Every structure is written in C-alpha cells, then in structure tokens.
Amino acid sequence: MKRSDILRKIAILVILTTLLSNSIYAESPSEVDENEDVGTYELYRYNEFPDWLHKVRRAESLFIGSLPLSFGALTLAANLFTVNSSGSLDNDDYLFRIGISAAISLGIVLIDFILGELQNE
C-alpha cells in the first residue's frame, strides 16, 4: 500500500470517529432533569473588575487576534521576496517568522495602549 492510501484511510477513520462520538457521549433527553436549577446569567457589574484588568484583557485580545494576521502577512511578504529552492520552510525559518510576528503583534498592542492613554488624558 502506498503511504498516501494509508494516510487517507487514517483521515477518514478520524473524521468518522469524531462525527460518531457525539452520539455516543451525548446525554439523552430522558436523563436531563428539567427541574434542575442551573442558575441565571448575571451581567458583570460596572466596577466588578479593576481598570488595569480591563487593559490587560484588551491587550491579550489584540495580541492573540493580530498574531495570525501578522504571521500570514509576514509569510506572504517573505515568500514574495525570497526564493527557496525546496519550496518549504525550515524549522528555524518557521520559528523566526513566528518570533517576528509576535514582535509585530506586541507593537500593535503597545501602540493601542499608548493611543488609549493619550485619549484618556
């Protein structure tokens, strides 16, 4: 057997297992207790968290959200300007691009923080 045939069969097996596991592990409607009190959702109060924690949360969201975008843009730009004979990324090159993307994302977070502080003055 070819390696591609084996990988294709493994992929089909993983997909089928994933799709069928939902019906195996799902709770049947007869087991659900409708009288069970799950509670109601309460909105956060205005002063429940300190201001610095809101800033950390915003910075985290911006960093993680901009990381894939900066990695994609960096990879596209790098592929336009460099020609690799093998057509694939080396492990060191891949890690280098992730590091550069993280630095770009950190720069975006710092610019957002500085602009936010200037706006609050």
Sequence and secondary structure as in RCSB ss.txt:
>XXXX:A:sequence
MKRSDILRKIAILVILTTLLSNSIYAESPSEVDENEDVGTYELYRYNEFPDWLHKVRRAESLFIGSLPLSFGALT
LAANLFTVNSSGSLDNDDYLFRIGISAAISLGIVLIDFILGELQNE
>XXXX:A:secstr
  HHHHHHHHHHHHHHHHHHHHHHHS  GGG  TT          TTSS HHHHHHHHHHHHHHHHHHHHHHHHH
HHHHHH   SS S  HHHHHHHHHHHHHHHHHHHHHHHHHHHHHH 
